[in-house]
């Protein structure tokens, strides 16, 4: 069992008409998760996993994905502002390579530059306390990443109204 790692363009061709996606914001201490609706229009924050050991963290993520019949994972790729790849990108790619051995659900990368900053700014505008921001920022960043991918997928595969 090894899942493919594909581009969003390639993912668009693999997905059935109605299927949920899971967004992932991988941090050094937490993993933020979000899910899409079945029509892949809206991303919703789901859960924040406090990182412990890879095996336990990946098992929880895959368990949540299976419970929601997830068709693919969209994981944020933390590129540098100039588009280059730094140590965090390598860490993310390693995480995906290791997860891919545990599931047949495909993975796609989505540029996540400024996602956490955008979410934090939004929470500050909503007057969320520092404690509340810390509690929700990772899963909200996952939703932000996933929403970007959903918007891009919608342009790749235009919806046909029934």
One Martini backbone bead per residue (centre of mass of N, CA, C, O) as a GRO file, in nm:
protein
  162
    1UNK     BB    1   0.089   0.042   0.029
    2UNK     BB    2   0.082   0.332  -0.188
    3UNK     BB    3   0.069   0.659  -0.225
    4UNK     BB    4   0.028   0.914  -0.421
    5UNK     BB    5   0.213   1.195  -0.551
    6UNK     BB    6   0.051   1.493  -0.658
    7UNK     BB    7  -0.087   1.714  -0.840
    8UNK     BB    8  -0.362   1.901  -0.881
    9UNK     BB    9  -0.405   1.825  -1.173
   10UNK     BB   10  -0.390   1.518  -1.125
   11UNK     BB   11  -0.611   1.502  -0.909
   12UNK     BB   12  -0.854   1.590  -1.079
   13UNK     BB   13  -0.848   1.315  -1.250
   14UNK     BB   14  -0.892   1.115  -0.987
   15UNK     BB   15  -1.158   1.235  -0.903
   16UNK     BB   16  -1.453   1.216  -0.808
   17UNK     BB   17  -1.730   1.407  -0.817
   18UNK     BB   18  -1.779   1.298  -0.508
   19UNK     BB   19  -1.542   1.426  -0.267
   20UNK     BB   20  -1.337   1.439  -0.005
   21UNK     BB   21  -1.106   1.654   0.156
   22UNK     BB   22  -0.783   1.693   0.321
   23UNK     BB   23  -0.634   1.923   0.522
   24UNK     BB   24  -0.278   2.020   0.586
   25UNK     BB   25  -0.099   2.154   0.875
   26UNK     BB   26   0.241   2.135   0.918
   27UNK     BB   27   0.400   2.117   1.221
   28UNK     BB   28   0.621   2.076   1.486
   29UNK     BB   29   0.363   2.048   1.713
   30UNK     BB   30   0.138   2.040   1.481
   31UNK     BB   31  -0.180   1.925   1.322
   32UNK     BB   32  -0.378   2.055   1.087
   33UNK     BB   33  -0.733   2.004   1.016
   34UNK     BB   34  -0.940   1.958   0.718
   35UNK     BB   35  -1.258   1.974   0.541
   36UNK     BB   36  -1.466   1.892   0.289
   37UNK     BB   37  -1.707   1.885   0.101
   38UNK     BB   38  -1.838   1.676  -0.141
   39UNK     BB   39  -1.820   1.927  -0.364
   40UNK     BB   40  -1.567   2.109  -0.314
   41UNK     BB   41  -1.621   2.424  -0.180
   42UNK     BB   42  -1.572   2.376   0.143
   43UNK     BB   43  -1.374   2.455   0.418
   44UNK     BB   44  -1.326   2.282   0.739
   45UNK     BB   45  -1.243   2.274   1.041
   46UNK     BB   46  -1.141   2.004   1.265
   47UNK     BB   47  -0.826   1.945   1.380
   48UNK     BB   48  -0.574   1.912   1.642
   49UNK     BB   49  -0.258   1.769   1.648
   50UNK     BB   50  -0.046   1.662   1.883
   51UNK     BB   51   0.273   1.604   1.861
   52UNK     BB   52   0.467   1.301   1.898
   53UNK     BB   53   0.449   1.048   1.697
   54UNK     BB   54   0.434   0.955   1.387
   55UNK     BB   55   0.256   0.700   1.411
   56UNK     BB   56   0.028   0.836   1.575
   57UNK     BB   57  -0.032   1.078   1.395
   58UNK     BB   58  -0.094   0.921   1.131
   59UNK     BB   59  -0.318   0.742   1.244
   60UNK     BB   60  -0.516   0.972   1.310
   61UNK     BB   61  -0.538   1.092   1.029
   62UNK     BB   62  -0.636   0.829   0.885
   63UNK     BB   63  -0.881   0.778   1.061
   64UNK     BB   64  -1.030   1.040   0.985
   65UNK     BB   65  -1.034   0.986   0.679
   66UNK     BB   66  -1.195   0.720   0.682
   67UNK     BB   67  -1.450   0.830   0.838
   68UNK     BB   68  -1.483   1.055   0.577
   69UNK     BB   69  -1.406   0.956   0.294
   70UNK     BB   70  -1.126   1.029   0.179
   71UNK     BB   71  -0.966   1.098  -0.139
   72UNK     BB   72  -0.764   1.337  -0.030
   73UNK     BB   73  -0.463   1.506   0.031
   74UNK     BB   74  -0.383   1.846   0.144
   75UNK     BB   75  -0.060   1.988   0.165
   76UNK     BB   76   0.134   2.214   0.296
   77UNK     BB   77   0.387   2.415   0.136
   78UNK     BB   78   0.672   2.579   0.288
   79UNK     BB   79   0.765   2.813   0.119
   80UNK     BB   80   0.946   3.050   0.032
   81UNK     BB   81   0.900   3.368  -0.075
   82UNK     BB   82   1.088   3.290  -0.343
   83UNK     BB   83   1.009   2.961  -0.381
   84UNK     BB   84   1.187   2.815  -0.212
   85UNK     BB   85   1.361   2.549  -0.043
   86UNK     BB   86   1.357   2.435   0.280
   87UNK     BB   87   1.351   2.251   0.567
   88UNK     BB   88   1.034   2.239   0.581
   89UNK     BB   89   0.994   2.102   0.310
   90UNK     BB   90   1.152   1.845   0.372
   91UNK     BB   91   0.978   1.761   0.613
   92UNK     BB   92   0.713   1.737   0.452
   93UNK     BB   93   0.809   1.529   0.242
   94UNK     BB   94   0.876   1.311   0.454
   95UNK     BB   95   0.598   1.281   0.575
   96UNK     BB   96   0.459   1.193   0.312
   97UNK     BB   97   0.637   0.948   0.248
   98UNK     BB   98   0.556   0.798   0.512
   99UNK     BB   99   0.245   0.803   0.474
  100UNK     BB  100   0.230   0.659   0.191
  101UNK     BB  101   0.290   0.372   0.332
  102UNK     BB  102  -0.012   0.372   0.500
  103UNK     BB  103  -0.166   0.459   0.227
  104UNK     BB  104  -0.391   0.515  -0.069
  105UNK     BB  105  -0.409   0.809  -0.029
  106UNK     BB  106  -0.364   1.085  -0.185
  107UNK     BB  107  -0.122   1.345  -0.249
  108UNK     BB  108  -0.112   1.710  -0.226
  109UNK     BB  109   0.027   2.014  -0.298
  110UNK     BB  110   0.015   2.343  -0.124
  111UNK     BB  111   0.064   2.653  -0.110
  112UNK     BB  112   0.136   2.823   0.225
  113UNK     BB  113   0.194   3.102   0.206
  114UNK     BB  114   0.062   3.295   0.470
  115UNK     BB  115  -0.162   3.133   0.618
  116UNK     BB  116  -0.115   3.190   0.921
  117UNK     BB  117  -0.117   3.498   0.896
  118UNK     BB  118  -0.406   3.526   0.785
  119UNK     BB  119  -0.551   3.385   1.019
  120UNK     BB  120  -0.446   3.559   1.250
  121UNK     BB  121  -0.557   3.826   1.144
  122UNK     BB  122  -0.854   3.737   1.149
  123UNK     BB  123  -0.865   3.676   1.457
  124UNK     BB  124  -0.794   3.962   1.548
  125UNK     BB  125  -1.037   4.099   1.407
  126UNK     BB  126  -1.229   3.907   1.601
  127UNK     BB  127  -1.106   3.921   1.896
  128UNK     BB  128  -0.923   3.695   1.966
  129UNK     BB  129  -0.762   3.538   2.180
  130UNK     BB  130  -0.461   3.406   2.225
  131UNK     BB  131  -0.565   3.128   2.317
  132UNK     BB  132  -0.765   3.086   2.084
  133UNK     BB  133  -0.566   3.109   1.854
  134UNK     BB  134  -0.387   2.868   1.941
  135UNK     BB  135  -0.622   2.655   1.920
  136UNK     BB  136  -0.716   2.726   1.590
  137UNK     BB  137  -0.491   2.796   1.372
  138UNK     BB  138  -0.420   2.519   1.242
  139UNK     BB  139  -0.705   2.436   1.131
  140UNK     BB  140  -0.743   2.703   0.976
  141UNK     BB  141  -0.498   2.672   0.794
  142UNK     BB  142  -0.599   2.412   0.662
  143UNK     BB  143  -0.851   2.548   0.539
  144UNK     BB  144  -0.698   2.756   0.370
  145UNK     BB  145  -0.541   2.554   0.200
  146UNK     BB  146  -0.786   2.394   0.096
  147UNK     BB  147  -0.937   2.629  -0.038
  148UNK     BB  148  -0.722   2.686  -0.249
  149UNK     BB  149  -0.750   2.407  -0.383
  150UNK     BB  150  -1.051   2.416  -0.450
  151UNK     BB  151  -1.037   2.665  -0.632
  152UNK     BB  152  -0.840   2.536  -0.834
  153UNK     BB  153  -1.005   2.282  -0.907
  154UNK     BB  154  -1.250   2.439  -1.024
  155UNK     BB  155  -1.077   2.544  -1.272
  156UNK     BB  156  -0.993   2.267  -1.386
  157UNK     BB  157  -1.300   2.152  -1.299
  158UNK     BB  158  -1.575   2.228  -1.412
  159UNK     BB  159  -1.887   2.262  -1.321
  160UNK     BB  160  -2.181   2.066  -1.356
  161UNK     BB  161  -2.503   2.127  -1.376
  162UNK     BB  162  -2.804   1.934  -1.308
   0.00000   0.00000   0.00000
